[in-house]
Amino acid sequence: MDRDFFSSISDRRDAYAKRAGIDDPLIELTFHTGRVVILETVIDAGDGWLQIEAHDQLDETTTISLATAYHQIASVQFVPRKHRMGRAGF
C-alpha cells in the first residue's frame, strides 16, 4: 500500500460496490496491533505515511484523526454496511 493506493481508495470502493451489487460499503483498515477502524476520509497521503479521519469499529460515534505509517496497516477490506436494530430497552 502506498500513496497511489489510498489516493484512489474511493474509486476502488465504488468498483467493489458495483461488482457486489451493494450500496455504500465501508472501508475497514486493520492494523498489525489488531485494531480495526472504519475509514471516513483520507486527509493526506505522503510517501511513507497516511493521515485519515476514521472511527473505531467498536465506537462508531467518535470520529478520530490518525496519522500512521503504511507498514503499520495489515489489511484493507471493503465490507457491506451492517444495519443495526434498535435496542429493546430492557
C-alpha positions as CSV (number, residue, x, y, z in Angstrom):
1,M,0.0,0.0,0.0
2,D,1.2,3.4,-0.9
3,R,0.1,7.0,-1.8
4,D,-1.4,5.9,-5.1
5,F,-3.5,3.1,-3.4
6,F,-5.0,5.5,-0.9
7,S,-5.5,8.3,-3.4
8,S,-7.8,6.1,-5.4
9,I,-9.5,4.3,-2.4
10,S,-12.9,5.8,-3.1
11,D,-12.8,4.6,-6.7
12,R,-11.8,1.1,-5.5
13,R,-14.7,1.2,-3.0
14,D,-17.2,2.2,-5.8
15,A,-15.9,-0.5,-8.1
16,Y,-16.4,-3.1,-5.3
17,A,-19.9,-1.8,-4.7
18,K,-20.8,-2.1,-8.4
19,R,-19.4,-5.7,-8.6
20,A,-21.1,-6.8,-5.4
21,G,-24.3,-5.0,-6.1
22,I,-24.4,-3.2,-2.8
23,D,-24.9,0.4,-1.8
24,D,-22.3,2.4,0.2
25,P,-19.8,-0.2,1.5
26,L,-17.5,0.5,4.4
27,I,-13.7,0.6,4.2
28,E,-12.1,-1.2,7.2
29,L,-8.4,-0.8,7.9
30,T,-6.9,-3.4,10.1
31,F,-3.6,-2.6,11.9
32,H,-0.9,-5.1,12.9
33,T,-2.0,-4.4,16.6
34,G,-5.4,-5.9,15.8
35,R,-7.2,-2.5,15.9
36,V,-9.8,-2.0,13.2
37,V,-11.0,1.4,12.1
38,I,-13.7,2.4,9.6
39,L,-12.2,4.9,7.1
40,E,-14.2,8.0,6.5
41,T,-11.8,10.4,4.7
42,V,-8.2,10.3,3.5
43,I,-6.8,13.7,4.7
44,D,-3.3,13.4,3.3
45,A,-1.2,10.6,1.8
46,G,2.6,11.1,1.9
47,D,5.4,8.9,0.7
48,G,5.7,6.9,3.9
49,W,2.6,7.8,6.0
50,L,-1.1,8.3,5.8
51,Q,-3.4,10.8,7.6
52,I,-7.1,9.8,7.9
53,E,-10.3,10.5,9.7
54,A,-12.0,7.4,10.9
55,H,-13.9,5.8,13.7
56,D,-13.1,2.8,15.8
57,Q,-15.1,-0.3,14.8
58,L,-16.3,-0.7,18.4
59,D,-17.2,3.0,18.9
60,E,-18.9,4.4,15.8
61,T,-19.9,7.6,17.4
62,T,-16.5,9.2,17.9
63,T,-14.5,10.4,14.9
64,I,-10.8,10.2,15.3
65,S,-7.9,11.6,13.3
66,L,-5.0,9.2,12.7
67,A,-1.6,9.6,11.2
68,T,0.2,6.3,10.6
69,A,2.9,4.7,8.5
70,Y,1.8,2.4,5.7
71,H,3.7,-0.5,7.1
72,Q,1.5,-0.5,10.2
73,I,-1.6,-1.3,8.1
74,A,-2.1,-5.1,7.8
75,S,-5.1,-5.1,5.5
76,V,-7.8,-3.0,3.9
77,Q,-11.3,-4.6,3.4
78,F,-14.4,-3.4,1.7
79,V,-17.4,-4.7,3.6
80,P,-21.2,-4.2,3.3
81,R,-22.7,-1.8,5.8
82,K,-24.5,-3.6,8.6
83,H,-27.9,-2.3,9.5
84,R,-28.3,-2.3,13.3
85,M,-31.6,-2.8,15.0
86,G,-32.8,-0.5,17.7
87,R,-32.2,-1.6,21.3
88,A,-35.1,-3.3,23.2
89,G,-34.5,-1.2,26.3
90,F,-34.8,-4.0,28.9
